[in-house]
């Protein structure tokens, strides 16, 4: 069976991207990473891609009048690289309905809480401040509503009374680096079946 092609969209330092690249190199992801795209020119994720010999593209949001016109250009680039599915890794833009319709049930995201708890930008801090006893990352399918798609994988982590916000962030990032490559590989090998909100791992 031919390997599926995927792209990573990232806005920041690219630690999840680096974990994905290492997993590919170790033979743990049976798919080809064809391109990395960022909406931030200085995103270190682009540097990780270049070092790994992966095409790295910057698309400037300032060149577009709205979210959909930006996404139309991103989708065009994805099509040029024959991308089958898309992985969001620290991508700080909400994707448009147009983007989701172009890749239905084929956009993956990772969120640093056990969804549906603590949606949004400050999930780790909110779980920590709330006094939650357990948190951890979630890999899910992207849908129109933010942080609301069918859940593929989660990893629960106990919040230790000795944890600081920084130590908790580090624990969650390490868990992300474990489960995201695993979820990507399952998706790429056709091991994920989505029915409504339910995801079955085959």
Beta strands, then each sheet from edge to edge (+ up, - down):
strand 1: 4-10
strand 2: 31-38
strand 3: 55-58
strand 4: 85-88
strand 5: 107-111
strand 6: 134-135
strand 7: 138-141
strand 8: 151-154
strand 9: 157-158
strand 10: 192-195
strand 11: 198-201
sheet 1: 3+ 2+ 1+ 4+ 5+ 7- 8+
sheet 2: 6+ 9-
sheet 3: 10+ 11-
end
